[in-house]
Amino acid sequence: MLWLVFAILTFVVLAVLISPLLIRKSGEAMARVEYDIVVYRDQLGEIAQEVERGLLSESQAEAARAEIHRRMLAAEDADLKIAPARKDRRLQLAVIAAIVIMVPAGAGTVYGFLGSLKLPGKPYASRMTNDAQFVALSAADKLKAQLQASPTADGYKNLASMYFSAHNYPEAASAYRRAIDLGSTDAATWSALGESVVMANNGSVVPEAMAAFTHALNADSRSERSRFYMGLAEEQIGNLKKAVAIWRDLEKSSDPGAPWMGMVREHITFFSKQGGFDPASVAPSPPDPGAMTAAISAMGSALQNKTGAGTMPPAPAAAAPADAAAPGAAQDMTIQGMVAKLAGEMEKNPGDADGWRRLANAYNVLGEQDKARQAIDHAVRLQPRNVAILLMLAKIQKADAPPGSETPTDFLATMQKVLKLDPSNSTALYFIGVEEQENGRQEQARAMWNKALAKIAPNDPLLGDIRDRLALLPKETKGH
């Protein structure tokens, strides 16, 4: 049915393009000449009739015939002058043939590059029952309409949770903001808002998220989710030891069987290795909401009109401990300070590949994509087989892609390199699986995602996406 629609649309476009040429082909010039000749012949017949009736003498009739023959010759001469224009018909036919061939061929070529020829369709009726994400979004939209008539804090928290589960993070963040406006100011709601904002900004802990986590920690200093993301914020501005200290403190105070512990330990190991230090040498230390509050204002100025995130009121200041960092040291924690510091270090030590990676990450958080790309390209040239550097390159490529492009070409090429170097990398397995599915290779996608499930951390944001995509795949076919 879809191909029939495509064919009809193609025919309509061709008709619109060709019709002016066809009209010109049957132009007025030739029709005018033929018409004049017919008129002149009728006039010759009328002269003979007038001679028979005695209205014209033979000499008068001969003169009239001579004049009409002169006009006929003139008309034929005019026709000969128009003949070269008529020779353009071959050119017109060539143009028509080119349009008939090139328009469908061009459309097919573009669709071949950008479309998914084998991707199965998703009829609306089928999605209403079989597409878990679509069903969740439909239910959330209905609840949103109800809450507009009768708003409650608990209702908006439920709505936010539904949008988050459906991976619509901007709507989830909006619903959490509304719940907070209606009085739900507990640590769980603030930290959930912060996480939604982080997810809506491709994993970057932007100022609004930092403010939300700071509110959560002021309400409950044990907020695990806030502490984890505060550590991530430190990592994003290059403070790897501080990030590891926060995560070690979270590991120390949490239940060893907590579902997020796998991811926390993975982050400790990975970023300690990237920083070139033993994690055991870093003493556990909780995040400092007071110092982070000082950083929020400067970060907000740096990121204004760049992150696309909403604005947040300043977090309430927490009482600073006796050994709190001086204002100058707190200022060094801002992204602007870290960017300037890292950029200066890279000028002095251009061979530090991980330093270039951290600088690229900081520029990426600032939304300065050109500078981020230059920095990560420098790191890739230094260490083209470093998985962490390639993952940062992929992150920047994805952030720089047009909206709606989940797997841009350069991003996929980088993910292929990551998978070749690290066959169990869950991020690469997920996105290459997405590409396989988009190209109709369902079983290859299933294999990729099942392998990713075996390796992914329990609290990894991609975990829900992988499970949802696996659930929507057709039942596995068995070989005979």
Summary of the structure (lengths in Angstrom):
residues: 480
radius of gyration: 36.6
end to end distance: 31.9
largest distance: 134.1
contacts: 1448
relative contact order: 0.06
helix: 74%
strand: 0%
